[in-house]
Amino acid sequence: MNNRHPTDTPLERDIAIHIFTASSALVGVCLTVISIVRSFTETHKIQTMVDDVLAVNALIFLCACLLSYCALRTRSSRRMHRVESAADTAFLVGLGGMVMACGMIVWAVTS
């Protein structure tokens, strides 16, 4: 029994699968880095800002994970493309936030 839709290509499903796995892993990374930053740095304003950015990133990656899961589960290819696009956007926003958090950590450590 073939569950593929006629308009689906393997690449379209692969993108949703990759977003799903990467974003779920990055939720854990964000939470781990929050605990590492809390245990290895002194309490400064930058620490709480980094914690906030990483907590928001964890939520953004969770949204990307849920959206990509919905894209994988939907039967309509049109809906799949829209939900997958939203998951892709959320994932890229989360990556941008991770870069910002890393920059804040480096700036705090070097100054």
C-alpha positions in Angstrom: 0.0 0.0 0.0 1.4 3.3 -1.1 0.6 6.2 1.3 2.3 8.9 -0.8 0.2 11.6 -2.4 0.6 12.0 -6.2 1.9 15.6 -5.8 4.4 14.8 -3.0 8.0 14.4 -3.8 10.5 12.7 -1.5 12.3 16.0 -1.1 9.2 17.8 0.3 8.7 15.1 2.9 12.5 15.1 3.6 12.5 18.8 4.5 9.7 18.3 7.0 11.4 15.3 8.5 14.7 17.2 8.8 13.0 20.2 10.4 11.2 17.9 12.8 14.4 16.1 14.0 16.6 19.2 14.1 14.2 21.4 15.9 13.4 18.8 18.5 17.1 18.3 19.2 17.6 22.1 19.4 14.9 22.4 22.1 17.1 20.2 24.2 20.2 22.2 23.3 18.5 25.4 24.4 17.5 24.0 27.7 20.9 22.5 28.3 22.7 25.8 27.5 20.3 27.6 29.9 21.5 25.3 32.7 25.1 25.6 31.7 25.0 29.4 31.6 23.3 29.5 35.0 25.9 27.2 36.6 29.1 28.6 35.1 28.5 32.3 35.1 28.0 34.9 37.7 24.6 36.5 37.9 24.6 39.5 35.6 22.0 41.2 33.5 23.5 39.5 30.4 22.9 36.1 32.0 19.2 36.7 32.4 19.0 38.1 28.9 20.7 35.0 27.5 18.4 32.8 29.5 15.3 34.7 28.2 16.5 34.5 24.6 17.3 30.8 24.9 13.9 30.1 26.5 12.1 31.9 23.7 14.2 29.9 21.2 13.2 26.7 22.8 9.6 27.6 22.4 10.2 28.7 18.7 11.9 25.4 18.0 9.1 23.6 19.7 6.6 25.4 17.4 8.8 24.4 14.4 8.8 20.8 15.6 5.0 20.7 16.0 4.4 22.5 12.7 6.7 20.0 10.8 4.9 17.1 12.5 1.6 18.6 11.3 3.0 18.9 7.8 4.0 15.3 7.8 0.6 14.2 9.0 -1.6 16.3 6.8 -3.3 14.7 3.7 -3.6 17.8 1.7 -0.5 18.7 -0.3 -1.5 22.4 -0.4 -1.9 22.5 3.4 1.3 20.6 3.8 3.2 23.2 1.8 1.8 26.1 3.9 2.5 24.4 7.2 5.9 23.3 6.1 6.7 26.9 5.1 5.6 28.1 8.5 7.8 25.4 10.2 10.7 26.4 8.0 10.3 30.1 8.9 10.0 29.2 12.6 13.1 27.1 12.4 15.1 29.9 10.7 14.0 32.4 13.3 15.1 30.0 16.0 18.5 29.6 14.4 18.8 33.4 14.3 18.0 33.6 18.0 20.6 30.9 18.7 23.2 33.0 16.9 22.2 36.1 18.9 22.4 34.1 22.2 25.8 32.7 21.3 27.0 36.3 20.5 25.7 37.5 23.8 27.5 34.7 25.6 30.8 35.4 23.8 30.5 39.1 24.5 29.8 38.4 28.2 32.8 36.0 28.5 35.3 38.3 26.7 34.3 41.5 28.5 
